[in-house]
């Protein structure tokens, strides 16, 4: 294949994959290609998208957070209970986000200070969080239907665009700014790429890792708040399984599980791709038993194409350096 073609494939890989999926689904079902359906897709993935914005930082530093779903559930319950108790909505949202931040601090310290493997840490804290959520909710579903203003966050619209989509956009802008324009954000790449070299460069690795987990916790909390408003209720099992879609979206977006590689726009691409797949399967009336199979195949194909593009660019850089040395 011509190198110019390969270069174009790399530069426009996200657009190519999305266009291929959109074209395929449009040909398969005429109901797919409509503005209303695209809005529904974004609405459906907005919660996963919000949570993914924070979880991307954890992946970038070479770690993982398997407690985001449970954190979202606990934060949603916290906000719901406070609102039912008469707490102003802004204060309830702030308190719920503080819960997420606290979970992030605990996860970060256990991983970096006490050297507990992040897989075990976040799996354990997720279990503990579920227990706490069940205790404070007394194992019941908490209805918040009486708070119309809070419900508006999940089901309201501005200019016919659902509020959760705006929340997803806001999360994207904040995450993009932190990662690209804040010192601590940019240091995530250094820590994930080579933690030892980062220490030699006087980067406080512990602070950066805890910072990443705190962002993940806050994003999970915000996602849980919007989810509870959307469902008009909160329970300990509300966001169960969300962590799998979150991690899948980040990896599809080009992030490396070993850290140091990934972008916020890439994660958005992964989130949207998952939404397109889910929506297409539903419109095509594909049996639910086949959903994981089809989704898995498409995700693997997208990741393989993305990785091939990245490897090509790395080889091109090596060749240019070698040519320059000669």
Helices and strands as residue ranges (DSSP letters): H 3-11, H 13-28, H 35-60, H 68-84, H 89-112, H 118-136, E 142-143, H 148-155, E 157-158, E 161-162, H 163-181, H 183-193, H 195-200, H 205-231, E 233-234, H 242-252, H 264-283, H 288-325
